Amino acid sequence: MTELSPRGVPSQWDNDNKHTSAEHNLLGFNFTTWNEEVMLAALAAPAPRSEGLQLLVTANVDHIVRLTKDAEFRAAYRSAWKAVVDGMPVMLYARLRRAPIPGRLSGSDLFPKILRRLSPGQHRLLFVCPDEDTAVKLNERVRELGFSDHLSITAPMGFEKNEAFGTWLTTLARKQQTTHLFLGLGAPKSEKWMSQHRHELPDCYGLAFGAALQFYAGTKRRAPRIVSKLGFEFLWRAASEPKRLAKRYFISSWPFLIAVARDLAGKPIGGPDVEPPPFHHDEAEKKRA
C-alpha cells in the first residue's frame, strides 16, 4: 500500500484500476483528474495483476490532430490506463470547459520524477531508445540512481511493423519481469505498439515519453524551464529541429481547432471507429508462454 495525501485522495491506495470517478471526458476521451503527486504514487505501486501493460498517454496538440484521423490511435487512447493533458493548448481548452483537471503532466517532466520514485531491487525498468548514444548515456544515468538490473536498448527503424522485434521485445520484458516500460520512439507509434501488445507483456506500466529519454540522457537539449512552464516549449523545439518539427507545429496543427469546434458542438472529433477483433485470453497465454 502507498500513502497518498493530496487533494483528498484516500490514504489507502489499492491501485485496482477501478477509479473511473477520477476522470473527466474531454474531446471524446477520459482524462484523469489526478494531480502529479497522485500519479507518481500510483506509478510506484504495483501494476494491476493479470491485466498486462497499463498504458499512460500524454495528450498534446499533435496527439489530438492524429486522433482525428487515426482509428487505431483512438483505440489505444480509449483502452489506456490513464490519459493526462500535456500540451498547453489542450490545457487551455480544458480550462475553457471547466474540466477538473489540475494541470499539465508532460512526459518530459514526469520521467525524471518517476525514476526518483522507483526503487532498485523492487522495480525493473526497460528503456527502448531511438539511438545508441541515448541508450548508452541513459543506462549510465539510471545506474547512478542505484539500478543495476535495468535494460536500455535501441529499436530498429520501422519497429512497429517488425514482428520479429516485437516478439523479441515482449519476450525480453517477460523474462526481465519488467515493471515499467519506457518507449522514446515517438507518437503514435509507441502508444499503438504498446496497446497492441499489452496482453503479451507482463503486468507493468507503459510510458510513451518521446524525447523525454533523450532529454534525460543529455543527447537532446530541452527548452529552459521558464519556456516550458509558460507552454512555449514547442517554439524551442521547432527552432532546434526545424526540418522535422516546424511543419508539425505551424501547419499540421491547425486541425486541432476543428477538433475543438466539433467537441464544443457535441460531435466526435474523428471518423467512425472500427471495433477491434475480440480478445481471447487463451491466445494471450500462448503468446506469454
N, C-alpha and C positions, 0 to 999 in steps of 0.2 A: 504494500500500500504506500502511496505517496502523499505527503502532506501538501495541501494547497490552501492558500489563503485569499487570493484576490477576488474582488467583486462578488462576494457572497457565494462562491463555489463551495460545495461541501468539502470538508477537510478529508473525508474518507473517499478515495477515488478507486473504483474497481475497473475502470477502463474497459467496460463491456461493450463499447461501440453502440450503445442504445440511446445516447443522449441527443435525440433528434430535436428536442425543445430548444437546444442551444444553437439553432440555425435560423437563418433568415433568407428567404428567396429573393434573389436579385438577378435580373437579366435571364431568368429561367433556370437558375442554378442555386442550390442551397449553400450559403456561406456560413461558416461558423461565427458565432458571436464571442468565442473565447478571446481573451487578450493574450499577450505574449507569454506572460508567466504561466498561465494555464496550459497553453500549447507546449511550452518547454517541459513542464512537468509531465504531461501526457506522453510526450515523445521519449521521456526517460523511463516510463513504466513499460512493462512487457506488452507486446502487441497482442490483440485478441487471439485466443487459441483456435487452431484448426480453420482459420479463415485465409491463410496465405498472406500475401502482401497487402498492406494498408497504404493506399496512395494519398499523398498530400499534394494538392495542386495550388499554385500561386497565380492568381488572375491579374494580368496586366492588359493593356490595350491590345497588344499583339495576340494574346490568347483569345480575347473576345472576338476580334476580327476573324481569327481562324475558326472559332466555334460557330460563326455564322454560316460557314460553308463546308465544314468537315464533320460528317455524322459520326465517324469513328472517334474523333476527338471529343465530341459531345458525350458519347457513351462513356469515355474514360472519365470525364468530369462528373457524370451522374453516378458512376459507380465508385467514385473516390471516397476515401475515409473522411477526409476533411478538405474543404476549399477555403482559402483565405484571399483577402484582397492585397495585391502587391502594388500595382500601378496607381499613381496619384489621380489620373482622370477617373479611374474606376472608383477610387475612394471618394472623390468629389461627387460622383453620381450617387453613391451610397448615402452621402450626407443629404443630397437633394431629396432622396426618397425617405429620409429619416430612418434609415436602417440601423438597428442597434449593433453595428459593427464598431468595435472600439478603436480601430486604427489599422494602418497598413502593416503587414507582416511580409517583408520581402525575403526571398530565399537567401540573398546575399547577407542580410542582417541576421537571419536565423542560423545560418550554417555555423559560424564560429561559436555562437551561444549554445547550440545543440552539442557541439563537441565538448564544450566545457562542462556540460551537464552529465555526459555519459561517463561510465566508469570502466577502466581497463579491467579485464578479467570477467566482467559481467556483460558488457556489450561487445558484439563482434561486428566490425564495420567493413563494408565493401564499397570502394570508390571506383567508379568507371569514368575515366578521364578522356578528354578529347585528343590528348597528345602525350608523348612520352615524357617530355620535360615537366609537365604538370603532374603526372603520376609520380615521378621520382621526388620532386620537391614537396608534394603533398604528403607522401609517405614519410619524409623526414620530419615535417612539422607535426604530424599526428604522433609520430614516435616520441617527440619531445613532450607530449602530453601524458606519456606513460603507457601508451598502447603498444603491444608487441605482436598481437595476432590478427591485426587488420590486414586488408588486401587492397592494393592500389594498382589498377590495371588500365589499359587503354582499349578502346573499341575500334574495330575496322570501319572504314567508310561504308556507308550503307548497312550498318549493323542491324537496323530494324528489319531488314529483309533477309538477313543472313541466318538461315535456320541452324546451321552448324554452330555458329557463335551463340545463338540463343540457347541451344541445348547445353553447350559448354558452360555458359554463364549461370543458368539455372541449376545445373549440377554442382558447380563450384559453390554457389550460395547455400545449397542444401548441405554440402559437405562441411562448409565452414559454420553452418547454423547461424547465418547472418541475422543480426537483429536490426540493422539499419543499412539500407541500400541507397547509395547516393549516385545519381546519374547526372553528369555535367555535359550532356550531349545535345542540348537544345530542344526547343519545343516545335512541334508537338510530338516529335519522335520519342522522347524519353517517356512522356506520360502515356502514350499509346502502347509502347512496348511493355511497360510495367503493368498496365491494365490488362493487356492480352495474356501476359504470363503470370498473373497474380496467383493462380491456383497451382502453378508449377514451382513456385518459390516457397521458402519457409515462412513461418509466421514472423513478419518483420514490417518495418515501416519503409515505404518507398518515397524518396525525396528527389524530385526533378528540379535541381537548383541551377542549371545552366552554367553561366560564367562564374558563379559563386566559388566553385572549386578552384578556378584559375586565380580569382582574386585572393583567396586564402593562401594558395601556393606561391603567389607572387609572380606568376607568369603573365598576368594581365593586370594593369593598374585600374583601380576603381576610382570613381569620382570622389572629390573631397567630401567629408561628412556633411558639411552645410549644404552642398549642392544636392546630395541625396535626400537630406531631410526636407528640403524645400520642394522635392519632387521633380527636379530638373536633371536627374541623372541621365535621362535619355539624350539630352543635348551633349553631355560629356561623351557618352558612348558613340554617338553619331560622329562627333568630331574625331574621336580616336579611331573609329573604323568606318570611314565614310562610304567605301565601296560596298560593304556588307550591310550597314545599318541605316544609311541616310534614306534610302527608298522605303524601308520598313517604317521608319518613324514619321516621315514627312509626306509620303504618298500613299502607301498601303494602309495607313492607319485611319483614313477618313471613314471607312465603313463602320467604325466604332460609333459614330454619330447616328448612323442609320439604325444600328442595334439599339441605341438608347431611345431613339424615337419609336421604334417598334415596341420596346418594353413599356414605355410610357403609355402607348396605345393598347397595352394588354395583349400584344401579339407575340408569338415566338420569334426569337431573333434569327433562327436558322430555318432551313427547309425541313421537310418531313423526315423523321428518323426511321431507320430500318431496325426492326427488332433483332438483336443478336441471337445466334443459334442457342438453343438450350444447353446449359452446362450440366454435365453428368459427373457426379462425384467419383464414380469408378474409373473414368478416364483420367481424371486428375491424379488419382492414386497410382495409376500405371505410370504416368509421367514422373511422379515423385520417386518411384521405386528405383 
